[in-house]
């Protein structure tokens, strides 16, 4: 078995080195082959230089670069479609969900599920550090609205830690159109429409105060993208 780990990054000079060290320490302890594909989404700080140095030291790293900032969805798609693993995992660069949670998701792919997604909102989920109350409130409210619009049954569509069997990953990411934060919801909507089995799994999660998500601006854009998505897929049923 080979596992592909996809990491979208944008201006992550302060933490990408530490995150890569943690990821490699974990992966090297496992009994499978692996590759790490990092998609640099047009970073303008020192991220690109740091990634270049790590790719020299660690042969399992491949760095893909967007010449300009294209969005998280675009970057994850680029990484997934460039991957070679039997299992494809994408994770956020800050490791808000620790990489060790892979061991809780991957077994579900051997038990009849095509996709396993990390969730912060199940009773068994463990939130080590919470977001400020207003971010947490808005996030939960937005997620309920999104689920209602798209008819999705998951408690948490937006956790940046999702694991796929290769066939499901390639089929879904070849089809998605969302370039920004709405891509998570589109992947799950397409999975539902095409009959892929999805398991929502409780994970550990920690909030980092330098989150890249702009609460009002990004949420508004994502809501607009979700409404357009709903209309587009309504005509495909």
Secondary structure, 3 states (H helix, E strand, C coil): CEEEEEEEECCCCCCHHHHHHHHHHHHHCCCCEEEEEEEEECCCCCHHHHHHHHHHHCCCEEEEEECCCCCHHHHHHHHHHHCCCCEEEEECCCCCCCHHHHHHHHHHHCCCCCEEEEECCCCCCEEEECCCHHHHHHHHHHHHHHHHHHCCCCCCCCCCEEEEEHHHHHHHHHHCCCCCCCHHHHHHHHHHHCCCCEEEEECEEECCCCCCCCHHHHHHHHHHHHHHHHHHHHCCC
